[in-house]
Amino acid sequence: MAEVLVLAEHSQAGEVKKVTCELLTAARRLGSPSVVWTGPGVEAGRGRLGEFGAQKVYVAGSGEFAEHPVAPAAELLAQLVGEKSPAAVLVAATTEGKEIAGRLAVKTGSGVLTDAVNVTAGPDGAPVAEQPNFGGAITVHSVVKAGTPIIAVRPNAISAEPSPGAAAIEPVTFAASDAAKSAKVTGHVTAAKGSRPDLTEARIVVSGGRGTGSEDGFKIIEKLADALGAAVGASRAVTDAGWYPHAFQVGQTGKTVSPQLYVAVGISGAIQHRAGMQTSKTILAINKDPEAPIFEIADYGIVGDLFTVIPQLLDETAKHKD
Ligand SMILES: Cc1cc2nc3c(=O)[nH]c(=O)nc-3n(C[C@H](O)[C@H](O)[C@H](O)COP(=O)(O)OP(=O)(O)OC[C@H]3O[C@@H](n4cnc5c(N)ncnc54)[C@H](O)[C@@H]3O)c2cc1C
């Protein structure tokens, strides 16, 4: 069976990110998954990779991947594509993953598909990627016609399903070129992180819009998010007004999320906002305007004032906590 390379997303300590398990699940549909692990930590991560079907783990364990972002990883993948002739390369459609995918495509003369929300094997076994386009208005099924298919898959789009694999470690001899090392990370600032899940990885996202009225009004979004164990998101109207940091903006010029449940509160549903959340599995909209466009894509809608609806939701949630 042809190998499918999966670029692992992981912490320096070896904690494997959920999206890597999702990529492994997709890779199993196409062939035999081989993880590509950059930097240290593989000893800690190997068990989880095996749990989700990795047969091999190619390890380039040097520290240069942490010091020099993106370019060395693209070079490593290009080397492995040359050596292993995989059926496909899967990466996470994160900011970094998409840049690696683009660079790899140029290096290997291959086609690249980004922001896939599903990957399946076509009738000839070649990978078919499902991609939402034009802000989610159109869904296309795409195949790569040149070189090795390189597909960037959105976190949370595919459910990770375990299936045991050998996860046999194979060290890789690799040295990044000087050009790949021309950008250097000179320091790290750890973002103050509360107990909330990461916005792009969360199973539930509660997002607030201009309807919250003010920075103070937006606090009700955090309350609902905490009651549901969710991440907080915001529309651009909110981040532009300075009511919540830009890092939490969802949409065309913000983050793309695909949670199991997206709760849009006081958000009208502009096309640019939809572009970042339209592929959520279930969408609940709370808006006082029954004509708000968000209701066109919502699975469930509550027409009402958010400052009346949310306290009721909080009461109900509290009742079901025990
Ligand atoms: C190039 C470009 C890129 C953009 N990128 C993004 C992006 O990444 N993300 C993004 O979000 N936007 C983006 N926008 C902006 C986008 O077009 C909208 O302006 C923005 O999404 C509107 O935010 P909103 O829904 O919060 O506000 P509004 O459109 O003002 O909607 C507020 C909603 O709240 C409802 N409401 C008001 N009060 C209450 C209440 N008390 N209870 C319940 N409901 C209430 C209203 O009925 C209304 O539907 C972009 C625009 C451009 C031009």
The ligand as a Tripos MOL2 file, in Angstrom:
@<TRIPOS>MOLECULE
LIG
   53    58     1     0     0
SMALL
NO_CHARGES

@<TRIPOS>ATOM
      1 C1        -12.4740   42.6280    3.3320 C.3       1 LIG1
      2 C2        -13.3660   42.3930    4.5340 C.ar      1 LIG1
      3 C3        -13.0180   41.3870    5.4240 C.ar      1 LIG1
      4 C4        -13.8180   41.1380    6.5240 C.ar      1 LIG1
      5 N1        -13.4710   40.1200    7.3810 N.ar      1 LIG1
      6 C5        -14.2920   39.8210    8.4060 C.ar      1 LIG1
      7 C6        -13.9990   38.7330    9.2860 C.ar      1 LIG1
      8 O1        -12.9710   38.0540    9.1830 O.2       1 LIG1
      9 N2        -14.8840   38.4490   10.2760 N.ar      1 LIG1
     10 C7        -16.0400   39.1640   10.4610 C.ar      1 LIG1
     11 O2        -16.8020   38.8420   11.3880 O.2       1 LIG1
     12 N3        -16.3270   40.2070    9.6680 N.ar      1 LIG1
     13 C8        -15.4800   40.5590    8.6500 C.ar      1 LIG1
     14 N4        -15.7830   41.6290    7.8770 N.ar      1 LIG1
     15 C9        -16.8830   42.5260    8.2830 C.3       1 LIG1
     16 C10       -18.2580   42.0210    7.8900 C.3       1 LIG1
     17 O3        -18.5690   42.4610    6.5900 O.3       1 LIG1
     18 C11       -19.3210   42.5600    8.8760 C.3       1 LIG1
     19 O4        -19.2550   43.9570    8.9030 O.3       1 LIG1
     20 C12       -19.1650   42.0330   10.3020 C.3       1 LIG1
     21 O5        -19.0680   40.6340   10.3000 O.3       1 LIG1
     22 C13       -20.3990   42.4510   11.1100 C.3       1 LIG1
     23 O6        -20.2360   42.0420   12.4300 O.3       1 LIG1
     24 P1        -21.5240   41.7600   13.3170 P.3       1 LIG1
     25 O7        -22.3290   40.6840   12.7060 O.co2     1 LIG1
     26 O8        -21.0350   41.5610   14.7020 O.co2     1 LIG1
     27 O9        -22.2610   43.1760   13.2970 O.3       1 LIG1
     28 P2        -23.6090   43.6180   12.5710 P.3       1 LIG1
     29 O10       -23.6000   43.2830   11.1300 O.co2     1 LIG1
     30 O11       -23.8350   45.0400   12.9670 O.co2     1 LIG1
     31 O12       -24.7170   42.7030   13.2410 O.3       1 LIG1
     32 C14       -25.1060   42.7910   14.5690 C.3       1 LIG1
     33 C15       -26.2750   41.8400   14.7610 C.3       1 LIG1
     34 O13       -26.6290   41.8120   16.1250 O.3       1 LIG1
     35 C16       -28.0400   41.7710   16.2170 C.3       1 LIG1
     36 N5        -28.3770   42.3380   17.5330 N.ar      1 LIG1
     37 C17       -28.2610   43.6300   17.9280 C.ar      1 LIG1
     38 N6        -28.6060   43.7390   19.2200 N.ar      1 LIG1
     39 C18       -28.9620   42.5080   19.6400 C.ar      1 LIG1
     40 C19       -29.4170   41.9780   20.8750 C.ar      1 LIG1
     41 N7        -29.5530   42.7500   21.9670 N.pl3     1 LIG1
     42 N8        -29.7250   40.6530   20.9600 N.ar      1 LIG1
     43 C20       -29.5900   39.8530   19.8520 C.ar      1 LIG1
     44 N9        -29.1700   40.3050   18.6570 N.ar      1 LIG1
     45 C21       -28.8390   41.6070   18.5670 C.ar      1 LIG1
     46 C22       -28.5380   42.5620   15.0480 C.3       1 LIG1
     47 O14       -29.8550   42.1670   14.7000 O.3       1 LIG1
     48 C23       -27.5330   42.2280   13.9720 C.3       1 LIG1
     49 O15       -27.9500   41.1140   13.2040 O.3       1 LIG1
     50 C24       -14.9880   41.9050    6.7560 C.ar      1 LIG1
     51 C25       -15.3270   42.9040    5.8520 C.ar      1 LIG1
     52 C26       -14.5320   43.1570    4.7510 C.ar      1 LIG1
     53 C27       -14.9280   44.2230    3.7860 C.3       1 LIG1
@<TRIPOS>BOND
     1     1     2 1
     2     2     3 ar
     3     2    52 ar
     4     3     4 ar
     5     4     5 ar
     6     4    50 ar
     7     5     6 ar
     8     6     7 ar
     9     6    13 1
    10     7     8 2
    11     7     9 ar
    12     9    10 ar
    13    10    11 2
    14    10    12 ar
    15    12    13 ar
    16    13    14 ar
    17    14    15 1
    18    14    50 ar
    19    15    16 1
    20    16    17 1
    21    16    18 1
    22    18    19 1
    23    18    20 1
    24    20    21 1
    25    20    22 1
    26    22    23 1
    27    23    24 1
    28    24    25 2
    29    24    26 1
    30    24    27 1
    31    27    28 1
    32    28    29 2
    33    28    30 1
    34    28    31 1
    35    31    32 1
    36    32    33 1
    37    33    34 1
    38    33    48 1
    39    34    35 1
    40    35    36 1
    41    35    46 1
    42    36    37 ar
    43    36    45 ar
    44    37    38 ar
    45    38    39 ar
    46    39    40 ar
    47    39    45 ar
    48    40    41 1
    49    40    42 ar
    50    42    43 ar
    51    43    44 ar
    52    44    45 ar
    53    46    47 1
    54    46    48 1
    55    48    49 1
    56    50    51 ar
    57    51    52 ar
    58    52    53 1
@<TRIPOS>SUBSTRUCTURE
     1 LIG1         1 GROUP 0 **** ****
